[in-house]
């Protein structure tokens, strides 16, 4: 999304500000607490810090990217059957749509 509008999201901070509009519930509470008690936290100006913070607290931020990472690291061990490898591959591949 951010690459599609390079002028709108010219900085990490712009990306973070945009993403915060979509925070709800406990994630929004977490963001607000950090803003209140640690306003110098890097997650306010650094996209990767924002993603890392919320991924570590609330799970996978980008399921497609996580699934692609899993697919790229999928290996068939010597004691596995090819069918097992295919099933594992398909299980992850279906998540990417």
Secondary structure, 3 states (H helix, E strand, C coil): CHHHHCCCCCCHHHHHHHHHCCCCHHHHHHHHHHHHHCCCCHHHCCHHHHHHHHHHHHCCCCHHHHHHHHHHHCCCCCCCCHHHHHHHHHHHHHHHC
